[in-house]
Amino acid sequence: MTYHIEPARADSDFASIRKVYYETWLSAYRDLIPEAALKQLTPAIWRPERHWRDMLLAVTAAGEIIGVCTYGPARNAAYAGWGELYSLYVRPAYQHDGVGHQLITTALQQLRADFLQIYLLVLANNDTAQQFYRQHGFRDTGRQYVDQAPFGTLHERIFIMSFKR
């Protein structure tokens, strides 16, 4: 499969990006969060256009968006001055083809230009994602972030990475 990584633009196809988020959540979180929560999801709940300046897209030769990665300054005040990897989603049909690797590698290059340290949150019960992030240089701090979502409490692990200059 041929695809490339490109930065999002103000006029990117945000409906397709929402679909990537939606499909990935339904697949990746199927056994990790309550089924009732997944049934309430619709593509309309995501607002990717808010982060287009800090967004990378994986796009096929035919123009189909198959992956999305967002990143930028830390949103949590405890990590002021850090960078954050906000999200990384690859449509289920394209997972395990290197798309996620290309997205995160490119995002890390961008983050490294602006930050010495970065972090991300990953569901405490998402072993697959934790392994992926470890393979890309993140380490688990052993700390958790507890998020009160509309459908219940989410326990997320805090992973960090430091860059050397």
SETOR-983140 format. One record per residue (C-alpha): residue number from 1; chain; x negated, y negated, z. Coordinates in steps of 0.1 Angstrom, whole numbers. Each point is the difference from the previous one (the first is absolute). Example, Ala and Ser with C-alpha at 12.3 -4.5 7.8 and 13.67 -1.06 7.14 Angstrom:
BEGIN
+-----+-----+-------+-------+-------+
! seq ! mol !     x !     y !     z !
+-----+-----+-------+-------+-------+
!   1 !   A !  -123 !    45 !    78 !
!   2 !   A !   -14 !   -34 !    -7 !
+-----+-----+-------+-------+-------+
This chain:
BEGIN
+-----+-----+-------+-------+-------+
! seq ! mol !     x !     y !     z !
+-----+-----+-------+-------+-------+
!   1 !   A !     0 !     0 !     0 !
!   2 !   A !   -13 !   -34 !    -9 !
!   3 !   A !     6 !   -30 !    23 !
!   4 !   A !   -18 !   -31 !    12 !
!   5 !   A !     0 !   -22 !    31 !
!   6 !   A !    10 !   -36 !    -4 !
!   7 !   A !    10 !   -29 !    23 !
!   8 !   A !    37 !    -8 !     2 !
!   9 !   A !    12 !   -32 !   -15 !
!  10 !   A !    29 !   -23 !    10 !
!  11 !   A !    19 !    15 !   -30 !
!  12 !   A !    -7 !    36 !     8 !
!  13 !   A !    28 !    26 !    -2 !
!  14 !   A !    10 !    -1 !    36 !
!  15 !   A !    30 !    22 !    -6 !
!  16 !   A !   -24 !    28 !   -10 !
!  17 !   A !   -22 !    -8 !    29 !
!  18 !   A !    30 !     4 !    24 !
!  19 !   A !     7 !    34 !   -16 !
!  20 !   A !   -36 !    11 !     7 !
!  21 !   A !     5 !    -9 !    37 !
!  22 !   A !    34 !    17 !     1 !
!  23 !   A !   -10 !    32 !   -17 !
!  24 !   A !   -32 !     3 !    21 !
!  25 !   A !    18 !    -6 !    33 !
!  26 !   A !    26 !    27 !    -8 !
!  27 !   A !   -27 !    25 !    -9 !
!  28 !   A !   -29 !    -8 !    24 !
!  29 !   A !    21 !    -7 !    31 !
!  30 !   A !    26 !    27 !    -5 !
!  31 !   A !   -12 !    21 !    30 !
!  32 !   A !   -15 !   -29 !    19 !
!  33 !   A !    29 !   -24 !     8 !
!  34 !   A !    36 !     8 !     7 !
!  35 !   A !    20 !    11 !   -31 !
!  36 !   A !    27 !   -25 !     9 !
!  37 !   A !   -25 !   -28 !    -4 !
!  38 !   A !   -10 !    12 !   -34 !
!  39 !   A !    36 !     2 !   -11 !
!  40 !   A !     5 !   -37 !     8 !
!  41 !   A !   -28 !   -11 !   -23 !
!  42 !   A !     5 !   -16 !   -33 !
!  43 !   A !   -26 !   -16 !   -23 !
!  44 !   A !    15 !   -34 !     8 !
!  45 !   A !   -13 !     0 !    36 !
!  46 !   A !   -36 !    -6 !   -12 !
!  47 !   A !   -13 !   -35 !   -10 !
!  48 !   A !   -33 !     7 !   -18 !
!  49 !   A !     1 !   -34 !   -17 !
!  50 !   A !   -10 !   -16 !    34 !
!  51 !   A !   -34 !    16 !    -3 !
!  52 !   A !    -7 !    -2 !   -38 !
!  53 !   A !   -32 !   -20 !     5 !
!  54 !   A !   -15 !    29 !    21 !
!  55 !   A !    14 !    29 !   -19 !
!  56 !   A !   -15 !    25 !   -24 !
!  57 !   A !    19 !    21 !   -24 !
!  58 !   A !    -8 !    33 !   -17 !
!  59 !   A !    15 !    -1 !   -34 !
!  60 !   A !     1 !    27 !   -27 !
!  61 !   A !    -9 !    -7 !   -36 !
!  62 !   A !    37 !    -1 !    -7 !
!  63 !   A !     5 !   -28 !    25 !
!  64 !   A !    16 !    20 !    28 !
!  65 !   A !    -9 !   -10 !    35 !
!  66 !   A !   -10 !    31 !    19 !
!  67 !   A !   -17 !   -14 !    31 !
!  68 !   A !    -2 !   -31 !    22 !
!  69 !   A !   -24 !   -12 !    26 !
!  70 !   A !     3 !   -32 !    21 !
!  71 !   A !   -25 !   -15 !    23 !
!  72 !   A !   -11 !   -33 !    15 !
!  73 !   A !    -6 !   -18 !    33 !
!  74 !   A !    10 !    18 !    32 !
!  75 !   A !    36 !    -5 !     9 !
!  76 !   A !    -5 !    10 !    37 !
!  77 !   A !   -15 !   -28 !    21 !
!  78 !   A !   -21 !    25 !    19 !
!  79 !   A !   -20 !     5 !   -33 !
!  80 !   A !    -3 !   -37 !    -9 !
!  81 !   A !   -28 !    -5 !   -24 !
!  82 !   A !     2 !    36 !   -13 !
!  83 !   A !    14 !    13 !   -32 !
!  84 !   A !    29 !    25 !    -2 !
!  85 !   A !    10 !    26 !   -25 !
!  86 !   A !    37 !    -5 !     1 !
!  87 !   A !    12 !    28 !   -22 !
!  88 !   A !   -10 !    26 !   -26 !
!  89 !   A !    26 !    19 !   -20 !
!  90 !   A !    -2 !    23 !   -29 !
!  91 !   A !    30 !    15 !   -17 !
!  92 !   A !     3 !    37 !     9 !
!  93 !   A !    -5 !    13 !   -35 !
!  94 !   A !   -34 !   -17 !    -2 !
!  95 !   A !   -13 !     8 !    35 !
!  96 !   A !   -32 !    21 !     2 !
!  97 !   A !   -12 !   -14 !   -34 !
!  98 !   A !   -24 !   -26 !    14 !
!  99 !   A !    24 !   -29 !    -2 !
! 100 !   A !    -1 !    -7 !    37 !
! 101 !   A !   -38 !     3 !     1 !
! 102 !   A !    -3 !   -26 !   -28 !
! 103 !   A !    25 !   -23 !    17 !
! 104 !   A !   -17 !     1 !    34 !
! 105 !   A !   -35 !    -3 !   -15 !
! 106 !   A !     9 !   -31 !   -18 !
! 107 !   A !    19 !   -15 !    30 !
! 108 !   A !   -30 !     7 !    22 !
! 109 !   A !   -22 !   -19 !   -24 !
! 110 !   A !    23 !   -30 !     2 !
! 111 !   A !     3 !     2 !    38 !
! 112 !   A !   -38 !     3 !     4 !
! 113 !   A !    -4 !   -34 !   -18 !
! 114 !   A !    20 !   -17 !    27 !
! 115 !   A !    -3 !    20 !    32 !
! 116 !   A !   -25 !    18 !    21 !
! 117 !   A !    26 !    23 !    16 !
! 118 !   A !    33 !    14 !   -11 !
! 119 !   A !    27 !    21 !    15 !
! 120 !   A !    31 !    19 !   -10 !
! 121 !   A !    29 !    17 !    17 !
! 122 !   A !    10 !    36 !    -8 !
! 123 !   A !    27 !    21 !    15 !
! 124 !   A !   -13 !    20 !    29 !
! 125 !   A !    16 !    31 !   -15 !
! 126 !   A !   -12 !    -6 !   -36 !
! 127 !   A !   -31 !    23 !     0 !
! 128 !   A !    -2 !    -1 !   -38 !
! 129 !   A !    -4 !   -38 !    -1 !
! 130 !   A !   -24 !     0 !    30 !
! 131 !   A !   -22 !    25 !   -19 !
! 132 !   A !     1 !   -22 !   -31 !
! 133 !   A !   -10 !   -31 !    19 !
! 134 !   A !   -28 !    18 !    18 !
! 135 !   A !   -14 !    12 !   -34 !
! 136 !   A !    -1 !   -36 !   -10 !
! 137 !   A !   -20 !   -12 !    30 !
! 138 !   A !    26 !    -9 !    26 !
! 139 !   A !    -3 !    13 !    35 !
! 140 !   A !    28 !     5 !    26 !
! 141 !   A !    -3 !   -23 !    30 !
! 142 !   A !    20 !    23 !    22 !
! 143 !   A !    24 !   -29 !     6 !
! 144 !   A !    36 !     0 !   -10 !
! 145 !   A !    24 !   -27 !   -11 !
! 146 !   A !    37 !     5 !    10 !
! 147 !   A !    25 !   -15 !   -25 !
! 148 !   A !    37 !    -2 !     8 !
! 149 !   A !    16 !     7 !   -34 !
! 150 !   A !    37 !    -2 !    -5 !
! 151 !   A !     2 !    38 !     0 !
! 152 !   A !   -22 !     6 !    30 !
! 153 !   A !   -35 !    -3 !    13 !
! 154 !   A !   -30 !     5 !   -23 !
! 155 !   A !   -34 !     9 !    14 !
! 156 !   A !   -28 !   -11 !   -22 !
! 157 !   A !   -37 !     6 !     4 !
! 158 !   A !   -25 !   -29 !    -6 !
! 159 !   A !   -28 !     8 !   -24 !
! 160 !   A !   -29 !   -24 !    -5 !
! 161 !   A !   -29 !    -5 !   -24 !
! 162 !   A !   -30 !   -23 !     3 !
! 163 !   A !   -20 !   -13 !   -29 !
! 164 !   A !   -37 !    -7 !     1 !
! 165 !   A !   -14 !   -31 !   -17 !
+-----+-----+-------+-------+-------+
